Amino acid sequence: MQHVLIIHEVESYPAWKVVFDQAAGIRKEAGEISYQLLRYDTDDNAIVHFSVWNSLDNARRFFESPVLVEIRKQAGVKAPDFIYLEEIERGIL
């Protein structure tokens, strides 16, 4: 499995979430399969977006596209960190 971990601060979670939800179609079309949203327990606007992708190349192309740069600006995203990951093991305890 191919994963992307994005950690970023947003100006306002409710405003960011509207834009995030509106982008669901283009995320799916680009190759996102599933996602989880988390936030820091001490900061409602510190967001972690963890997602599964059909390929890391598709994920990079999507997140680095000029369209996504503009969407992030509209959503109030501050300095996102992107970490591209390949799963090597999974387990249940």
PDB file of N, CA, C and O in Angstrom:
ATOM      1  N   MET A   1       0.841  -1.179   0.000  1.00  0.00           N
ATOM      2  CA  MET A   1       0.000   0.000   0.000  1.00  0.00           C
ATOM      3  C   MET A   1       0.884   1.240   0.000  1.00  0.00           C
ATOM      4  O   MET A   1       1.982   1.252   0.558  1.00  0.00           O
ATOM      5  N   GLN A   2       0.376   2.265  -0.636  1.00  0.00           N
ATOM      6  CA  GLN A   2       1.056   3.550  -0.715  1.00  0.00           C
ATOM      7  C   GLN A   2       0.289   4.545   0.153  1.00  0.00           C
ATOM      8  O   GLN A   2      -0.931   4.660   0.044  1.00  0.00           O
ATOM      9  N   HIS A   3       1.002   5.254   1.003  1.00  0.00           N
ATOM     10  CA  HIS A   3       0.360   6.179   1.936  1.00  0.00           C
ATOM     11  C   HIS A   3       0.983   7.560   1.823  1.00  0.00           C
ATOM     12  O   HIS A   3       2.145   7.712   1.445  1.00  0.00           O
ATOM     13  N   VAL A   4       0.179   8.564   2.162  1.00  0.00           N
ATOM     14  CA  VAL A   4       0.683   9.922   2.277  1.00  0.00           C
ATOM     15  C   VAL A   4       0.249  10.447   3.640  1.00  0.00           C
ATOM     16  O   VAL A   4      -0.915  10.341   4.027  1.00  0.00           O
ATOM     17  N   LEU A   5       1.209  11.010   4.351  1.00  0.00           N
ATOM     18  CA  LEU A   5       0.951  11.637   5.638  1.00  0.00           C
ATOM     19  C   LEU A   5       1.188  13.131   5.457  1.00  0.00           C
ATOM     20  O   LEU A   5       2.281  13.554   5.080  1.00  0.00           O
ATOM     21  N   ILE A   6       0.161  13.921   5.727  1.00  0.00           N
ATOM     22  CA  ILE A   6       0.271  15.376   5.600  1.00  0.00           C
ATOM     23  C   ILE A   6      -0.014  15.974   6.973  1.00  0.00           C
ATOM     24  O   ILE A   6      -1.037  15.691   7.596  1.00  0.00           O
ATOM     25  N   ILE A   7       0.906  16.799   7.418  1.00  0.00           N
ATOM     26  CA  ILE A   7       0.734  17.497   8.681  1.00  0.00           C
ATOM     27  C   ILE A   7       0.730  18.987   8.369  1.00  0.00           C
ATOM     28  O   ILE A   7       1.673  19.508   7.775  1.00  0.00           O
ATOM     29  N   HIS A   8      -0.332  19.664   8.771  1.00  0.00           N
ATOM     30  CA  HIS A   8      -0.383  21.105   8.518  1.00  0.00           C
ATOM     31  C   HIS A   8      -1.281  21.814   9.505  1.00  0.00           C
ATOM     32  O   HIS A   8      -2.164  21.219  10.123  1.00  0.00           O
ATOM     33  N   GLU A   9      -1.031  23.094   9.633  1.00  0.00           N
ATOM     34  CA  GLU A   9      -1.895  23.945  10.434  1.00  0.00           C
ATOM     35  C   GLU A   9      -2.843  24.642   9.477  1.00  0.00           C
ATOM     36  O   GLU A   9      -2.462  25.005   8.364  1.00  0.00           O
ATOM     37  N   VAL A  10      -4.073  24.823   9.915  1.00  0.00           N
ATOM     38  CA  VAL A  10      -5.055  25.546   9.111  1.00  0.00           C
ATOM     39  C   VAL A  10      -5.560  26.742   9.915  1.00  0.00           C
ATOM     40  O   VAL A  10      -5.525  26.748  11.145  1.00  0.00           O
ATOM     41  N   GLU A  11      -6.026  27.746   9.191  1.00  0.00           N
ATOM     42  CA  GLU A  11      -6.544  28.929   9.873  1.00  0.00           C
ATOM     43  C   GLU A  11      -7.798  28.606  10.677  1.00  0.00           C
ATOM     44  O   GLU A  11      -7.974  29.097  11.792  1.00  0.00           O
ATOM     45  N   SER A  12      -8.673  27.771  10.101  1.00  0.00           N
ATOM     46  CA  SER A  12      -9.930  27.401  10.746  1.00  0.00           C
ATOM     47  C   SER A  12     -10.322  26.013  10.267  1.00  0.00           C
ATOM     48  O   SER A  12     -10.542  25.809   9.074  1.00  0.00           O
ATOM     49  N   TYR A  13     -10.413  25.059  11.185  1.00  0.00           N
ATOM     50  CA  TYR A  13     -10.787  23.701  10.775  1.00  0.00           C
ATOM     51  C   TYR A  13     -12.128  23.661  10.050  1.00  0.00           C
ATOM     52  O   TYR A  13     -12.205  23.038   8.991  1.00  0.00           O
ATOM     53  N   PRO A  14     -13.194  24.291  10.558  1.00  0.00           N
ATOM     54  CA  PRO A  14     -14.476  24.209   9.844  1.00  0.00           C
ATOM     55  C   PRO A  14     -14.392  24.743   8.411  1.00  0.00           C
ATOM     56  O   PRO A  14     -14.984  24.162   7.502  1.00  0.00           O
ATOM     57  N   ALA A  15     -13.669  25.835   8.204  1.00  0.00           N
ATOM     58  CA  ALA A  15     -13.522  26.390   6.848  1.00  0.00           C
ATOM     59  C   ALA A  15     -12.689  25.451   5.974  1.00  0.00           C
ATOM     60  O   ALA A  15     -13.022  25.216   4.812  1.00  0.00           O
ATOM     61  N   TRP A  16     -11.609  24.920   6.539  1.00  0.00           N
ATOM     62  CA  TRP A  16     -10.769  23.986   5.794  1.00  0.00           C
ATOM     63  C   TRP A  16     -11.558  22.743   5.400  1.00  0.00           C
ATOM     64  O   TRP A  16     -11.424  22.251   4.280  1.00  0.00           O
ATOM     65  N   LYS A  17     -12.381  22.231   6.318  1.00  0.00           N
ATOM     66  CA  LYS A  17     -13.129  20.991   6.076  1.00  0.00           C
ATOM     67  C   LYS A  17     -14.103  21.137   4.920  1.00  0.00           C
ATOM     68  O   LYS A  17     -14.315  20.183   4.171  1.00  0.00           O
ATOM     69  N   VAL A  18     -14.699  22.308   4.761  1.00  0.00           N
ATOM     70  CA  VAL A  18     -15.606  22.545   3.626  1.00  0.00           C
ATOM     71  C   VAL A  18     -14.839  22.369   2.315  1.00  0.00           C
ATOM     72  O   VAL A  18     -15.309  21.679   1.411  1.00  0.00           O
ATOM     73  N   VAL A  19     -13.674  22.982   2.210  1.00  0.00           N
ATOM     74  CA  VAL A  19     -12.869  22.883   0.988  1.00  0.00           C
ATOM     75  C   VAL A  19     -12.384  21.448   0.794  1.00  0.00           C
ATOM     76  O   VAL A  19     -12.391  20.944  -0.329  1.00  0.00           O
ATOM     77  N   PHE A  20     -11.967  20.791   1.861  1.00  0.00           N
ATOM     78  CA  PHE A  20     -11.518  19.396   1.793  1.00  0.00           C
ATOM     79  C   PHE A  20     -12.625  18.506   1.238  1.00  0.00           C
ATOM     80  O   PHE A  20     -12.388  17.694   0.344  1.00  0.00           O
ATOM     81  N   ASP A  21     -13.825  18.661   1.766  1.00  0.00           N
ATOM     82  CA  ASP A  21     -14.953  17.848   1.298  1.00  0.00           C
ATOM     83  C   ASP A  21     -15.296  18.142  -0.159  1.00  0.00           C
ATOM     84  O   ASP A  21     -15.637  17.229  -0.911  1.00  0.00           O
ATOM     85  N   GLN A  22     -15.211  19.391  -0.558  1.00  0.00           N
ATOM     86  CA  GLN A  22     -15.499  19.758  -1.948  1.00  0.00           C
ATOM     87  C   GLN A  22     -14.491  19.142  -2.921  1.00  0.00           C
ATOM     88  O   GLN A  22     -14.808  18.927  -4.091  1.00  0.00           O
ATOM     89  N   ALA A  23     -13.284  18.861  -2.441  1.00  0.00           N
ATOM     90  CA  ALA A  23     -12.231  18.302  -3.290  1.00  0.00           C
ATOM     91  C   ALA A  23     -12.248  16.771  -3.327  1.00  0.00           C
ATOM     92  O   ALA A  23     -11.353  16.171  -3.921  1.00  0.00           O
ATOM     93  N   ALA A  24     -13.222  16.138  -2.723  1.00  0.00           N
ATOM     94  CA  ALA A  24     -13.259  14.664  -2.670  1.00  0.00           C
ATOM     95  C   ALA A  24     -13.211  14.047  -4.062  1.00  0.00           C
ATOM     96  O   ALA A  24     -12.496  13.068  -4.277  1.00  0.00           O
ATOM     97  N   GLY A  25     -13.947  14.595  -4.994  1.00  0.00           N
ATOM     98  CA  GLY A  25     -13.982  14.049  -6.349  1.00  0.00           C
ATOM     99  C   GLY A  25     -12.640  14.110  -7.052  1.00  0.00           C
ATOM    100  O   GLY A  25     -12.231  13.145  -7.698  1.00  0.00           O
ATOM    101  N   ILE A  26     -11.959  15.227  -6.931  1.00  0.00           N
ATOM    102  CA  ILE A  26     -10.660  15.330  -7.608  1.00  0.00           C
ATOM    103  C   ILE A  26      -9.598  14.498  -6.890  1.00  0.00           C
ATOM    104  O   ILE A  26      -8.663  14.012  -7.527  1.00  0.00           O
ATOM    105  N   ARG A  27      -9.728  14.327  -5.580  1.00  0.00           N
ATOM    106  CA  ARG A  27      -8.798  13.454  -4.862  1.00  0.00           C
ATOM    107  C   ARG A  27      -8.977  12.008  -5.326  1.00  0.00           C
ATOM    108  O   ARG A  27      -8.000  11.306  -5.587  1.00  0.00           O
ATOM    109  N   LYS A  28     -10.229  11.574  -5.424  1.00  0.00           N
ATOM    110  CA  LYS A  28     -10.509  10.207  -5.872  1.00  0.00           C
ATOM    111  C   LYS A  28     -10.018  10.000  -7.301  1.00  0.00           C
ATOM    112  O   LYS A  28      -9.389   8.987  -7.604  1.00  0.00           O
ATOM    113  N   GLU A  29     -10.303  10.952  -8.170  1.00  0.00           N
ATOM    114  CA  GLU A  29      -9.874  10.868  -9.568  1.00  0.00           C
ATOM    115  C   GLU A  29      -8.349  10.799  -9.677  1.00  0.00           C
ATOM    116  O   GLU A  29      -7.820  10.142 -10.573  1.00  0.00           O
ATOM    117  N   ALA A  30      -7.646  11.476  -8.769  1.00  0.00           N
ATOM    118  CA  ALA A  30      -6.186  11.491  -8.787  1.00  0.00           C
ATOM    119  C   ALA A  30      -5.576  10.198  -8.249  1.00  0.00           C
ATOM    120  O   ALA A  30      -4.407   9.907  -8.506  1.00  0.00           O
ATOM    121  N   GLY A  31      -6.377   9.411  -7.493  1.00  0.00           N
ATOM    122  CA  GLY A  31      -5.867   8.132  -7.019  1.00  0.00           C
ATOM    123  C   GLY A  31      -5.938   7.910  -5.524  1.00  0.00           C
ATOM    124  O   GLY A  31      -5.425   6.909  -5.025  1.00  0.00           O
ATOM    125  N   GLU A  32      -6.571   8.832  -4.788  1.00  0.00           N
ATOM    126  CA  GLU A  32      -6.731   8.604  -3.356  1.00  0.00           C
ATOM    127  C   GLU A  32      -7.816   7.545  -3.151  1.00  0.00           C
ATOM    128  O   GLU A  32      -8.900   7.639  -3.726  1.00  0.00           O
ATOM    129  N   ILE A  33      -7.518   6.546  -2.334  1.00  0.00           N
ATOM    130  CA  ILE A  33      -8.439   5.438  -2.098  1.00  0.00           C
ATOM    131  C   ILE A  33      -9.218   5.634  -0.803  1.00  0.00           C
ATOM    132  O   ILE A  33     -10.426   5.400  -0.752  1.00  0.00           O
ATOM    133  N   SER A  34      -8.522   6.060   0.234  1.00  0.00           N
ATOM    134  CA  SER A  34      -9.173   6.276   1.536  1.00  0.00           C
ATOM    135  C   SER A  34      -8.358   7.298   2.320  1.00  0.00           C
ATOM    136  O   SER A  34      -7.224   7.616   1.962  1.00  0.00           O
ATOM    137  N   TYR A  35      -8.956   7.804   3.395  1.00  0.00           N
ATOM    138  CA  TYR A  35      -8.247   8.787   4.207  1.00  0.00           C
ATOM    139  C   TYR A  35      -8.722   8.727   5.654  1.00  0.00           C
ATOM    140  O   TYR A  35      -9.788   8.195   5.964  1.00  0.00           O
ATOM    141  N   GLN A  36      -7.904   9.284   6.512  1.00  0.00           N
ATOM    142  CA  GLN A  36      -8.249   9.524   7.912  1.00  0.00           C
ATOM    143  C   GLN A  36      -7.842  10.955   8.214  1.00  0.00           C
ATOM    144  O   GLN A  36      -6.809  11.427   7.739  1.00  0.00           O
ATOM    145  N   LEU A  37      -8.649  11.640   9.001  1.00  0.00           N
ATOM    146  CA  LEU A  37      -8.290  12.960   9.490  1.00  0.00           C
ATOM    147  C   LEU A  37      -8.121  12.872  10.994  1.00  0.00           C
ATOM    148  O   LEU A  37      -8.947  12.284  11.693  1.00  0.00           O
ATOM    149  N   LEU A  38      -7.054  13.458  11.478  1.00  0.00           N
ATOM    150  CA  LEU A  38      -6.786  13.520  12.909  1.00  0.00           C
ATOM    151  C   LEU A  38      -6.381  14.948  13.233  1.00  0.00           C
ATOM    152  O   LEU A  38      -5.995  15.714  12.350  1.00  0.00           O
ATOM    153  N   ARG A  39      -6.473  15.294  14.508  1.00  0.00           N
ATOM    154  CA  ARG A  39      -5.961  16.592  14.919  1.00  0.00           C
ATOM    155  C   ARG A  39      -5.250  16.445  16.245  1.00  0.00           C
ATOM    156  O   ARG A  39      -5.487  15.508  17.008  1.00  0.00           O
ATOM    157  N   TYR A  40      -4.380  17.390  16.494  1.00  0.00           N
ATOM    158  CA  TYR A  40      -3.639  17.380  17.752  1.00  0.00           C
ATOM    159  C   TYR A  40      -4.622  17.571  18.893  1.00  0.00           C
ATOM    160  O   TYR A  40      -5.584  18.328  18.765  1.00  0.00           O
ATOM    161  N   ASP A  41      -4.395  16.908  19.982  1.00  0.00           N
ATOM    162  CA  ASP A  41      -5.305  17.039  21.124  1.00  0.00           C
ATOM    163  C   ASP A  41      -5.207  18.405  21.794  1.00  0.00           C
ATOM    164  O   ASP A  41      -6.076  18.775  22.584  1.00  0.00           O
ATOM    165  N   THR A  42      -4.156  19.152  21.481  1.00  0.00           N
ATOM    166  CA  THR A  42      -3.965  20.471  22.084  1.00  0.00           C
ATOM    167  C   THR A  42      -4.251  21.626  21.132  1.00  0.00           C
ATOM    168  O   THR A  42      -4.160  22.788  21.528  1.00  0.00           O
ATOM    169  N   ASP A  43      -4.603  21.317  19.864  1.00  0.00           N
ATOM    170  CA  ASP A  43      -4.798  22.373  18.864  1.00  0.00           C
ATOM    171  C   ASP A  43      -5.776  21.893  17.792  1.00  0.00           C
ATOM    172  O   ASP A  43      -5.438  21.039  16.973  1.00  0.00           O
ATOM    173  N   ASP A  44      -6.983  22.443  17.804  1.00  0.00           N
ATOM    174  CA  ASP A  44      -8.012  22.031  16.846  1.00  0.00           C
ATOM    175  C   ASP A  44      -7.656  22.344  15.398  1.00  0.00           C
ATOM    176  O   ASP A  44      -8.256  21.777  14.484  1.00  0.00           O
ATOM    177  N   ASN A  45      -6.699  23.231  15.170  1.00  0.00           N
ATOM    178  CA  ASN A  45      -6.333  23.621  13.810  1.00  0.00           C
ATOM    179  C   ASN A  45      -5.032  22.984  13.331  1.00  0.00           C
ATOM    180  O   ASN A  45      -4.536  23.344  12.263  1.00  0.00           O
ATOM    181  N   ALA A  46      -4.473  22.059  14.085  1.00  0.00           N
ATOM    182  CA  ALA A  46      -3.306  21.290  13.667  1.00  0.00           C
ATOM    183  C   ALA A  46      -3.821  19.942  13.163  1.00  0.00           C
ATOM    184  O   ALA A  46      -4.197  19.074  13.949  1.00  0.00           O
ATOM    185  N   ILE A  47      -3.831  19.785  11.843  1.00  0.00           N
ATOM    186  CA  ILE A  47      -4.498  18.662  11.186  1.00  0.00           C
ATOM    187  C   ILE A  47      -3.487  17.667  10.627  1.00  0.00           C
ATOM    188  O   ILE A  47      -2.450  18.046  10.083  1.00  0.00           O
ATOM    189  N   VAL A  48      -3.813  16.390  10.775  1.00  0.00           N
ATOM    190  CA  VAL A  48      -3.062  15.304  10.158  1.00  0.00           C
ATOM    191  C   VAL A  48      -4.006  14.601   9.188  1.00  0.00           C
ATOM    192  O   VAL A  48      -5.079  14.136   9.572  1.00  0.00           O
ATOM    193  N   HIS A  49      -3.593  14.535   7.943  1.00  0.00           N
ATOM    194  CA  HIS A  49      -4.365  13.860   6.888  1.00  0.00           C
ATOM    195  C   HIS A  49      -3.536  12.651   6.472  1.00  0.00           C
ATOM    196  O   HIS A  49      -2.451  12.794   5.909  1.00  0.00           O
ATOM    197  N   PHE A  50      -4.054  11.469   6.751  1.00  0.00           N
ATOM    198  CA  PHE A  50      -3.379  10.212   6.423  1.00  0.00           C
ATOM    199  C   PHE A  50      -4.213   9.513   5.362  1.00  0.00           C
ATOM    200  O   PHE A  50      -5.391   9.235   5.582  1.00  0.00           O
ATOM    201  N   SER A  51      -3.611   9.227   4.213  1.00  0.00           N
ATOM    202  CA  SER A  51      -4.408   8.672   3.116  1.00  0.00           C
ATOM    203  C   SER A  51      -3.689   7.523   2.417  1.00  0.00           C
ATOM    204  O   SER A  51      -2.464   7.409   2.462  1.00  0.00           O
ATOM    205  N   VAL A  52      -4.482   6.684   1.776  1.00  0.00           N
ATOM    206  CA  VAL A  52      -4.006   5.563   0.970  1.00  0.00           C
ATOM    207  C   VAL A  52      -4.199   5.945  -0.492  1.00  0.00           C
ATOM    208  O   VAL A  52      -5.245   6.462  -0.884  1.00  0.00           O
ATOM    209  N   TRP A  53      -3.162   5.676  -1.296  1.00  0.00           N
ATOM    210  CA  TRP A  53      -3.177   6.042  -2.718  1.00  0.00           C
ATOM    211  C   TRP A  53      -2.882   4.835  -3.590  1.00  0.00           C
ATOM    212  O   TRP A  53      -2.278   3.858  -3.146  1.00  0.00           O
ATOM    213  N   ASN A  54      -3.323   4.921  -4.847  1.00  0.00           N
ATOM    214  CA  ASN A  54      -3.044   3.821  -5.771  1.00  0.00           C
ATOM    215  C   ASN A  54      -1.594   3.843  -6.252  1.00  0.00           C
ATOM    216  O   ASN A  54      -1.090   2.821  -6.720  1.00  0.00           O
ATOM    217  N   SER A  55      -0.909   4.994  -6.145  1.00  0.00           N
ATOM    218  CA  SER A  55       0.530   5.067  -6.415  1.00  0.00           C
ATOM    219  C   SER A  55       1.086   6.352  -5.807  1.00  0.00           C
ATOM    220  O   SER A  55       0.391   7.364  -5.720  1.00  0.00           O
ATOM    221  N   LEU A  56       2.340   6.296  -5.394  1.00  0.00           N
ATOM    222  CA  LEU A  56       2.971   7.492  -4.844  1.00  0.00           C
ATOM    223  C   LEU A  56       3.230   8.528  -5.936  1.00  0.00           C
ATOM    224  O   LEU A  56       3.210   9.729  -5.666  1.00  0.00           O
ATOM    225  N   ASP A  57       3.473   8.077  -7.163  1.00  0.00           N
ATOM    226  CA  ASP A  57       3.649   9.023  -8.271  1.00  0.00           C
ATOM    227  C   ASP A  57       2.376   9.849  -8.471  1.00  0.00           C
ATOM    228  O   ASP A  57       2.445  11.064  -8.661  1.00  0.00           O
ATOM    229  N   ASN A  58       1.222   9.192  -8.429  1.00  0.00           N
ATOM    230  CA  ASN A  58      -0.042   9.925  -8.574  1.00  0.00           C
ATOM    231  C   ASN A  58      -0.248  10.893  -7.421  1.00  0.00           C
ATOM    232  O   ASN A  58      -0.715  12.014  -7.622  1.00  0.00           O
ATOM    233  N   ALA A  59       0.097  10.466  -6.219  1.00  0.00           N
ATOM    234  CA  ALA A  59      -0.050  11.336  -5.049  1.00  0.00           C
ATOM    235  C   ALA A  59       0.845  12.560  -5.173  1.00  0.00           C
ATOM    236  O   ALA A  59       0.390  13.682  -4.949  1.00  0.00           O
ATOM    237  N   ARG A  60       2.107  12.362  -5.526  1.00  0.00           N
ATOM    238  CA  ARG A  60       3.028  13.494  -5.684  1.00  0.00           C
ATOM    239  C   ARG A  60       2.533  14.456  -6.760  1.00  0.00           C
ATOM    240  O   ARG A  60       2.508  15.671  -6.563  1.00  0.00           O
ATOM    241  N   ARG A  61       2.142  13.895  -7.891  1.00  0.00           N
ATOM    242  CA  ARG A  61       1.660  14.723  -9.002  1.00  0.00           C
ATOM    243  C   ARG A  61       0.461  15.559  -8.545  1.00  0.00           C
ATOM    244  O   ARG A  61       0.359  16.741  -8.871  1.00  0.00           O
ATOM    245  N   PHE A  62      -0.434  14.941  -7.796  1.00  0.00           N
ATOM    246  CA  PHE A  62      -1.621  15.646  -7.318  1.00  0.00           C
ATOM    247  C   PHE A  62      -1.258  16.737  -6.314  1.00  0.00           C
ATOM    248  O   PHE A  62      -1.652  17.890  -6.489  1.00  0.00           O
ATOM    249  N   PHE A  63      -0.520  16.390  -5.274  1.00  0.00           N
ATOM    250  CA  PHE A  63      -0.240  17.354  -4.216  1.00  0.00           C
ATOM    251  C   PHE A  63       0.689  18.474  -4.667  1.00  0.00           C
ATOM    252  O   PHE A  63       0.672  19.555  -4.078  1.00  0.00           O
ATOM    253  N   GLU A  64       1.495  18.243  -5.693  1.00  0.00           N
ATOM    254  CA  GLU A  64       2.399  19.277  -6.187  1.00  0.00           C
ATOM    255  C   GLU A  64       1.815  20.073  -7.353  1.00  0.00           C
ATOM    256  O   GLU A  64       2.478  20.963  -7.885  1.00  0.00           O
ATOM    257  N   SER A  65       0.594  19.766  -7.750  1.00  0.00           N
ATOM    258  CA  SER A  65      -0.014  20.450  -8.895  1.00  0.00           C
ATOM    259  C   SER A  65      -0.388  21.889  -8.541  1.00  0.00           C
ATOM    260  O   SER A  65      -0.728  22.177  -7.393  1.00  0.00           O
ATOM    261  N   PRO A  66      -0.328  22.791  -9.522  1.00  0.00           N
ATOM    262  CA  PRO A  66      -0.724  24.181  -9.286  1.00  0.00           C
ATOM    263  C   PRO A  66      -2.170  24.304  -8.800  1.00  0.00           C
ATOM    264  O   PRO A  66      -2.486  25.214  -8.032  1.00  0.00           O
ATOM    265  N   VAL A  67      -3.042  23.411  -9.233  1.00  0.00           N
ATOM    266  CA  VAL A  67      -4.442  23.439  -8.794  1.00  0.00           C
ATOM    267  C   VAL A  67      -4.511  23.215  -7.286  1.00  0.00           C
ATOM    268  O   VAL A  67      -5.242  23.915  -6.585  1.00  0.00           O
ATOM    269  N   LEU A  68      -3.750  22.242  -6.787  1.00  0.00           N
ATOM    270  CA  LEU A  68      -3.775  21.955  -5.353  1.00  0.00           C
ATOM    271  C   LEU A  68      -3.117  23.052  -4.538  1.00  0.00           C
ATOM    272  O   LEU A  68      -3.545  23.330  -3.419  1.00  0.00           O
ATOM    273  N   VAL A  69      -2.096  23.671  -5.073  1.00  0.00           N
ATOM    274  CA  VAL A  69      -1.466  24.801  -4.373  1.00  0.00           C
ATOM    275  C   VAL A  69      -2.505  25.895  -4.148  1.00  0.00           C
ATOM    276  O   VAL A  69      -2.575  26.477  -3.065  1.00  0.00           O
ATOM    277  N   GLU A  70      -3.306  26.172  -5.164  1.00  0.00           N
ATOM    278  CA  GLU A  70      -4.345  27.202  -5.048  1.00  0.00           C
ATOM    279  C   GLU A  70      -5.451  26.778  -4.082  1.00  0.00           C
ATOM    280  O   GLU A  70      -5.926  27.587  -3.285  1.00  0.00           O
ATOM    281  N   ILE A  71      -5.857  25.523  -4.153  1.00  0.00           N
ATOM    282  CA  ILE A  71      -6.889  25.023  -3.235  1.00  0.00           C
ATOM    283  C   ILE A  71      -6.411  25.140  -1.789  1.00  0.00           C
ATOM    284  O   ILE A  71      -7.181  25.520  -0.907  1.00  0.00           O
ATOM    285  N   ARG A  72      -5.143  24.813  -1.549  1.00  0.00           N
ATOM    286  CA  ARG A  72      -4.608  24.934  -0.183  1.00  0.00           C
ATOM    287  C   ARG A  72      -4.651  26.378   0.296  1.00  0.00           C
ATOM    288  O   ARG A  72      -4.968  26.635   1.458  1.00  0.00           O
ATOM    289  N   LYS A  73      -4.340  27.312  -0.575  1.00  0.00           N
ATOM    290  CA  LYS A  73      -4.421  28.733  -0.206  1.00  0.00           C
ATOM    291  C   LYS A  73      -5.849  29.106   0.166  1.00  0.00           C
ATOM    292  O   LYS A  73      -6.080  29.760   1.183  1.00  0.00           O
ATOM    293  N   GLN A  74      -6.807  28.690  -0.657  1.00  0.00           N
ATOM    294  CA  GLN A  74      -8.222  28.989  -0.386  1.00  0.00           C
ATOM    295  C   GLN A  74      -8.679  28.370   0.931  1.00  0.00           C
ATOM    296  O   GLN A  74      -9.535  28.927   1.617  1.00  0.00           O
ATOM    297  N   ALA A  75      -8.113  27.227   1.282  1.00  0.00           N
ATOM    298  CA  ALA A  75      -8.526  26.509   2.486  1.00  0.00           C
ATOM    299  C   ALA A  75      -7.824  27.019   3.746  1.00  0.00           C
ATOM    300  O   ALA A  75      -8.145  26.584   4.852  1.00  0.00           O
ATOM    301  N   GLY A  76      -6.877  27.932   3.587  1.00  0.00           N
ATOM    302  CA  GLY A  76      -6.176  28.467   4.748  1.00  0.00           C
ATOM    303  C   GLY A  76      -5.123  27.546   5.326  1.00  0.00           C
ATOM    304  O   GLY A  76      -4.872  27.566   6.531  1.00  0.00           O
ATOM    305  N   VAL A  77      -4.497  26.729   4.470  1.00  0.00           N
ATOM    306  CA  VAL A  77      -3.460  25.801   4.915  1.00  0.00           C
ATOM    307  C   VAL A  77      -2.144  26.560   5.071  1.00  0.00           C
ATOM    308  O   VAL A  77      -1.758  27.347   4.207  1.00  0.00           O
ATOM    309  N   LYS A  78      -1.468  26.308   6.184  1.00  0.00           N
ATOM    310  CA  LYS A  78      -0.179  26.924   6.467  1.00  0.00           C
ATOM    311  C   LYS A  78       0.923  25.878   6.396  1.00  0.00           C
ATOM    312  O   LYS A  78       0.895  24.910   7.157  1.00  0.00           O
ATOM    313  N   ALA A  79       1.883  26.044   5.514  1.00  0.00           N
ATOM    314  CA  ALA A  79       3.117  25.247   5.422  1.00  0.00           C
ATOM    315  C   ALA A  79       2.926  23.746   5.636  1.00  0.00           C
ATOM    316  O   ALA A  79       3.363  23.214   6.656  1.00  0.00           O
ATOM    317  N   PRO A  80       2.284  23.056   4.698  1.00  0.00           N
ATOM    318  CA  PRO A  80       2.084  21.608   4.877  1.00  0.00           C
ATOM    319  C   PRO A  80       3.387  20.823   4.730  1.00  0.00           C
ATOM    320  O   PRO A  80       4.264  21.194   3.949  1.00  0.00           O
ATOM    321  N   ASP A  81       3.498  19.747   5.482  1.00  0.00           N
ATOM    322  CA  ASP A  81       4.590  18.786   5.336  1.00  0.00           C
ATOM    323  C   ASP A  81       3.998  17.524   4.726  1.00  0.00           C
ATOM    324  O   ASP A  81       3.033  16.969   5.251  1.00  0.00           O
ATOM    325  N   PHE A  82       4.578  17.070   3.612  1.00  0.00           N
ATOM    326  CA  PHE A  82       4.123  15.858   2.931  1.00  0.00           C
ATOM    327  C   PHE A  82       5.150  14.761   3.156  1.00  0.00           C
ATOM    328  O   PHE A  82       6.344  14.965   2.937  1.00  0.00           O
ATOM    329  N   ILE A  83       4.684  13.600   3.594  1.00  0.00           N
ATOM    330  CA  ILE A  83       5.549  12.447   3.778  1.00  0.00           C
ATOM    331  C   ILE A  83       4.934  11.300   2.976  1.00  0.00           C
ATOM    332  O   ILE A  83       3.803  10.883   3.227  1.00  0.00           O
ATOM    333  N   TYR A  84       5.701  10.799   2.009  1.00  0.00           N
ATOM    334  CA  TYR A  84       5.229   9.725   1.132  1.00  0.00           C
ATOM    335  C   TYR A  84       5.785   8.401   1.671  1.00  0.00           C
ATOM    336  O   TYR A  84       6.991   8.266   1.877  1.00  0.00           O
ATOM    337  N   LEU A  85       4.897   7.431   1.896  1.00  0.00           N
ATOM    338  CA  LEU A  85       5.262   6.207   2.611  1.00  0.00           C
ATOM    339  C   LEU A  85       4.812   4.955   1.862  1.00  0.00           C
ATOM    340  O   LEU A  85       3.753   4.936   1.236  1.00  0.00           O
ATOM    341  N   GLU A  86       5.631   3.919   1.938  1.00  0.00           N
ATOM    342  CA  GLU A  86       5.253   2.599   1.432  1.00  0.00           C
ATOM    343  C   GLU A  86       5.112   1.662   2.621  1.00  0.00           C
ATOM    344  O   GLU A  86       6.017   1.553   3.449  1.00  0.00           O
ATOM    345  N   GLU A  87       3.982   0.991   2.698  1.00  0.00           N
ATOM    346  CA  GLU A  87       3.746   0.061   3.809  1.00  0.00           C
ATOM    347  C   GLU A  87       4.644  -1.153   3.658  1.00  0.00           C
ATOM    348  O   GLU A  87       4.761  -1.722   2.573  1.00  0.00           O
ATOM    349  N   ILE A  88       5.272  -1.540   4.750  1.00  0.00           N
ATOM    350  CA  ILE A  88       6.109  -2.748   4.726  1.00  0.00           C
ATOM    351  C   ILE A  88       5.549  -3.847   5.610  1.00  0.00           C
ATOM    352  O   ILE A  88       5.912  -5.014   5.462  1.00  0.00           O
ATOM    353  N   GLU A  89       4.668  -3.480   6.526  1.00  0.00           N
ATOM    354  CA  GLU A  89       4.069  -4.508   7.383  1.00  0.00           C
ATOM    355  C   GLU A  89       2.830  -3.939   8.056  1.00  0.00           C
ATOM    356  O   GLU A  89       2.724  -2.736   8.293  1.00  0.00           O
ATOM    357  N   ARG A  90       1.892  -4.838   8.361  1.00  0.00           N
ATOM    358  CA  ARG A  90       0.682  -4.472   9.076  1.00  0.00           C
ATOM    359  C   ARG A  90       0.345  -5.611  10.029  1.00  0.00           C
ATOM    360  O   ARG A  90       0.557  -6.780   9.704  1.00  0.00           O
ATOM    361  N   GLY A  91      -0.173  -5.279  11.189  1.00  0.00           N
ATOM    362  CA  GLY A  91      -0.529  -6.323  12.134  1.00  0.00           C
ATOM    363  C   GLY A  91      -1.640  -5.890  13.048  1.00  0.00           C
ATOM    364  O   GLY A  91      -1.940  -4.701  13.161  1.00  0.00           O
ATOM    365  N   ILE A  92      -2.243  -6.842  13.694  1.00  0.00           N
ATOM    366  CA  ILE A  92      -3.270  -6.592  14.681  1.00  0.00           C
ATOM    367  C   ILE A  92      -2.867  -7.319  15.955  1.00  0.00           C
ATOM    368  O   ILE A  92      -2.524  -8.501  15.924  1.00  0.00           O
ATOM    369  N   LEU A  93      -2.911  -6.616  17.055  1.00  0.00           N
ATOM    370  CA  LEU A  93      -2.523  -7.234  18.332  1.00  0.00           C
ATOM    371  C   LEU A  93      -3.728  -7.347  19.240  1.00  0.00           C
ATOM    372  O   LEU A  93      -3.612  -7.840  20.362  1.00  0.00           O
TER     373      LEU A  93
END
